[in-house]
């Protein structure tokens, strides 16, 4: 296998209740709420990297905000004021200063008094910061909570919450259909200190999250549950992590709300982060996966993404592509094919081997076998071109909408899915691709998205007997 089960899990409950949706219909509404269902059926989610005071630079590289209590306390009080005004149903924070009891108490008391149920998770090895997730008790109920430890070079972690709506859903406002369930993940991926860290994000973090979700859904009969991945992904719309998530059926809620596509012209329409080098980029996402959009083999698309990273590294750092890249892999120029040893040696030469936070030997072996299409033990130029020209297939932007029955397919009941109703960043200037100098809450912009359940009909071909 590419990745062994790498996570340590600390469960706050073992919920094995199975869900089933028995009522057919096209719309979800709430009893006695039909006239205002657009308001009452929706819930919101905010993701925000709040910049831990231990990392915030003040007056140069040497000083940190954590050295001035009045300064970090004032900034975090302003952050809380903003969060309280937003009234999001779920709040996912990154770079939460878990190592400071006063700050932890400030958030827990303030948000607790506002009706939130909270979970925090510190990064291991004394990093000082971590994750913090708060859920509005009158909107959503926490059915299960898990902590994921990636055991990677950056000591990264993730929080997993199984949530259920507190408001019963009704089909055509008469027949109960159940309660919406959502699987929520809050995480903060590693910063790309060099080109290998894209591989770390993909291999040691994102793949593990998706593998865990896949297993959890199977174990708890939750194939019907939508998934929200929130956080600071430290990668833009042009990166392999973005392409990999798209290949699995995930969509960026902000881009869907604003009808932006995956094309190059839409890649820089918005920003959400100004890093310590002064560069601005869009790295904060609320990813949505609806059950009907789940697509593609996790393992196969993972391999395609890794080949994309190798291709990018060869071009960017060594100026090699096409036949030149093929020759770059050859140890013996007289050979017309690449051996497995050629692949291992070249990946070590370009810094993608295990000793440099790269691929393990077993992972490289699996990649090579997938490139050896005819199984003859070597890779010829046609096979080489094929693996590096293959793009990860991206799923459609469109959400499943209610459809009228017709005489061709059979309609099969499905549970409610989530529709993106609205999404916005603050401050508004970042939505235009600029960073205002007077913004001081963080070096990231908070993103809030509004979702509403939509009861979709899935289609399945009829059998002819």
N, C-alpha and C positions, 0 to 999 in steps of 0.2 A: 504493500500500500504506500501511497505517497506520504501520508501523514498518519502517524499513530494517534490514538486518542490522547491529547496532550493536556487536558484541562483537569484541574482539581475542582470539585464541586462541593459547595457547602449549602445544603438545602434547608429552607425554612419551612418545609412542609412537603408531604407526598400526596399530591392530588391525583387520583386515578379515575376520576369521574369521567365517563364517556359522554360526548355530546352527540345528539342527532337532530337533524332538522326534518320534520315530518310534514310541514305545511308547504304547499306550493303557492307561488305568487310572484309578483313582479316588483312590489314596492314594500319598503319597511317603514312603519310608522309606529308611534307610541300612543297608547290608549288615551283618549280624550285630548290628544295633542295634534290632530290632523291638520288644523288650520295653521299651526306654526311648527310643523315638523322639521323644517330646514334649520331652525334654531335648536330645537330640543333633542334632535337625534345626533347632533354633531359633538365632537370633542376635539380639543386642541393639544398640540405637543410643541414644546420649546426645547431647542438644544443650544447650549452656550458654553464655550470655553471661557471661563471667567479669569484666566491668567493668575495663577497662584502667586502670592506676594513673594515667595522665595525665588521666583523666576523673573519677576518684573524688574527691569533695570531702571535705576533712578540716578540721574546725573553721571552717566557713563557706565562702564562695564563693571566697576568694582562694587558699587552700592546696589542693594536690593530693597524693595519696598518693605519687606518683612522687618527691616531694621527700624522702621518708623511706625509705631502702633497707630498713631492718629491718622496717618495717611491711608494705610490699608483698611483700617476700620471704616473710615469715611467712604472709601470707594465701594466696599462690600455692602455698606448700608444703602448706597445708591443703587447697587445691583439688585438688592432685595426689594427696594421700592419699585423698580421697574418690573420685576417678576410678579409682585403683588398686583400691580396695575394690569398686567397682562392676563392674570387669572387663568393660566393654562391648566388643562386637565392633567398633563404630565410634564414635568420639568427635568431635563437631563443636563447635568453640569459636568464639565471636565476641568481638570487642573484645580480641583477642589482641595483646599489646604487641610487635609486630614490630620496633619501633624500639629495643628494649633487648636487646643481645646476651646479657646475663647471664640474663634471663628466658627467652629463646629456648633457650639452652643448657640451662637447668634442665629445661624441658619435654622437649626432645629427648633428653637423657640419661636422664631418669627413665622416660619412656614407651618409649624405645628399649630400655632394659634389660628392660622388661616385655613385649617382643615386639611392639611396634607399628611399623607403617610410617607415616611422617608426611609431610604436605605443609603448607606455610604460604604465605599470600598476603597481601602488604601492600596497603593502599589507596594509590592514587597521590597525588601532590602533597604528600608529606610529612605525611600525616595521623597517622602514628605507630602506628596499630593496623591490624588486619586479621583474617584467618581462619586457623584451624588445624584440620586434620583428621587424625585418627590411626585406623589400621585394624589390628586384631589379625591378625598374619600367619598364625597357625595356624587361623584361622576363615575369613578372606576374603582374596582376592588382588586387588590393584589391576591391572586389565587396561588401563586408560587413564585419563589425568588431563588435565583442561583447566582453564584459567583464564579466567573471563569478566569483561571490563571493561565496565561499563555506560555510562561517559562521561556521568554525570549530575551534577547540582549537588552531590550529597553524596559523590562519588567512591566509590560503592559497587561491590562486586565479589562474585563467587561462585566457589566451587570445584565442579567436576564430577568425579566418580569413577565409572568403570565397574568394578563389583566382581563377583567370581565366588566362589562357595562352594568351599572347599578339599575338602569332603567330597562324594564322588559320591552322586547320588540314585538310588534304585532303585524301580522299580514293583513292588509286591507282594513286595518284598524279594528278588526273583529277577532281574529284568531291569533292566539299567542304563537310566536315563532321561536322564542328563546331569548337569550341575551348574547350580545356581541362579545366575542373573545378576540383579543389581540396579543401577539407576542412582541414584546418590546426589548430592544437591546440598546444599552448606552455604552459607548467605548471611545477611546482616544488612541489612534494609531501612531506609530513612531514617526518622528520627524526625519525627512530624507537627508541625512547628513552627507551621504554620497549615493551613487546610483544603485548600490546593492540594497539600500534600505527599501526600495520599491519592492524588491523580491521578499524582504523580511515582512513587509506589510501584507503582501499577498499570501506568502507561504505560511508564516507563523501566526498570523492574526486573522485576516479575513476568511481564509479557507477553514480555519478552526471554528470560527463563529458559525459559518454556514453548515459545516459538518455537524456541529452540536445541535443546531436548529433542526436539521434533517432527522437526527436521531430522536430528539425530543418529540417532534411531531409524530413519529412512528410509535414511540413508546406510550404516548398519551392520546392517541387517536385524534389528532388535531390537524389533520390535513386541510380542514375548512378554515383555519385561523389565518388572517392576514398577519404580516410581519412588518414591524417598523424598526429600522436600524438608524439610531441617532448618534451624532457625535462629530468630533474633529477627525477627519480622515487623512489629513496631511497629504492630500493628493488632489489634483484637479480633474476636470472633465476630459482632459487629454491623456490621462494616465491609464496604465494597465489595470489598476484596481477598479477604476470607474468602468472600464470596458468589461471586466470580469463580472461585476455585479449586474450590469445591464444584460450580459449573456444569460444570467440566471433568472431573468424576469423582473428584477428590481427597477424601479423608476425613481428619479429624483423628484420629490414632491414639489420643490420650488420650480423646477423647470416645467413640470406638467402644468402647474397653476398658471404659468406665464407663457405656455405654449412654445417653449424653447426646445429645440431638437438636439441631436448629437452632432450636428454639422459644425465645421470649424468656425463658421460665422457666429454661432451661438456659444462658443466655448469660453468667451471672455465677457459676456454681457454683464455679469455680476461678480463681485468679490466679497470675501467674508473675513479676510485675515491680512494684517500687515505684519510680516515677521521681523525679527531682530536685525535683519539686513536691510530693511526698508522696502522689501518687495511686497506687492499686493497680489493676492490670488484667491480663488474660490475653493475652499477646502471643507466647509461645514455642510453637512447633508442630513436630511431626514429621508431615508430610503424607504420605499413602500413596495412590498411584494404581496399582491393579491393571489389567492389560490389558483384562479383560472389562468394566471400569467406565469406561474412557475414552469420553467422550461429549461431544457438543456441538461446535459450530463455534468455534474459538478466536477468530476475528475477530468473529463475530456476538456472542458473549458478552462480548468486550472492549467492544464498542460499547454493549451493554446496561449494563455496569458504569459506563461513562462517563456515560451518561444518568442513572444512579442518583446519581452524584456531583453532577451539575448540579442534579438535583431536590432533593437534600439541601441543597446550598448556597443555592438559592433560598428554601427554607423556613426554614433555620436563620439565615441572615444577612439575608434581606430579607422574611421572613414571607409569601412568595408561594407559592400553590399553585392548581391548577385554572385557572379563568378568569382569576384575578388574575395568575397566572404567565404565561399567554398574553398578556395585555395588557402585562405587563412587558417582553416581547420586542418588542412593536410600536413602531416609530419613528413610524409614521403611524397614529393612532387610528382613522382612517376606513377603513383596510383591514380586510378580514375574514380575511386570510391573512397569514402571515409569509413574508417573502422571505429569500433567502440572506443578503442584507446585514443584515437584522434579526438573524439568528442571530449573525453575526460581531460586530456592534456590541454585542450584549448580553453575549456571552461575554467580550469585552474589558472591558465595564463591570463585570462581576462578578469580574474577575481570573483568567479561565481561558484567556487568550490566551497565545501563545508567549512574549511579552516578560516574562511573570510566571511562568515555569516551567509554563505551561499547554499548551494544544493548539496544534499547528502549523496553518497555514492549510489544508494538504492534509488533515489529520486532521479538521478542522472540516467541510471540504467533503464528506468521506466520511460523516460523521455526518449531515449535512443530507440527503444523497441517500438515506440509509437511512430517514430520517424522511418523505421525500416518497414515500409509498407508491404514489400514482397517477402519479408522474413528470411532473406538470404544471408543475414549476418553483417551486411555492409550497407552504407547509404550512398546511392549514386546522386548525380547532380539533379536529376529530375525530382527525386525524393526530397533532396535538400531544398529545392525551390518550393516544393509543395508545402513543406512545414512552415517556411518563413513567409509564404504569401497568403497563408490561411488567416483570415480575420475572424476574431471571435464574433459569433453571430449575436446580434443585438435584438432584443425583443421589441415588440411594437410599443409605441408610447400610449396607444389608446387603451382606456380602461374598458372592462366588460360592462356593457350597458344592457338594460332590459331589452329583450328582443321579442317580436311577435312570432307566434308559432307558424310554421309553414308545413307543407306536406312532405318535405324531404327528410329532415332529421327528426329524431325523437328528442323531446325536451327532458332533461334530467334535472331534478331538484339540486340546487346548490345553496350554500349558506350566504348570508350577506357579505359583501366585500366592501372595501373602503374607497370612497371617491374623494379626491383632493378638491376641496371647495375654495381654499385660499391659502396663500403662503407669502410671507414677507420677512425681510431683514430689517434690522434697525442698527444704525441710522439709515434713512432712505437713500442717502448718497451712494451707498455701496451697491444698491440695485442698478445704478448707472455705471458701475465699474470704477468708481473713484473712492478715495478714503479721506474723510473730513479730518482736518488737523485738530478740531476742537472736541473730537470724540475721545473720552478718557476712561470709559468703563472697563475696557479690555483691549487687547490687540486682536480680538475676534468680534464679529457682529453676531448677535443672537438671531436665530432663525425660528420662526413660529409657523406651523402649518395647521390648518383646520381640515378635519376629515368628517365624513358622514357615511353611514352605511347605505349601501345600495343592494337590493336583492336581485341578483343576476341569475338568469337562466343559462346553464351550460348546455351544450349540444353534444349528442352522441349518435353516431350512425346506427340506424336500425339494422337488425339482422333479418335476412330473408330466409324463411323456413319453407 
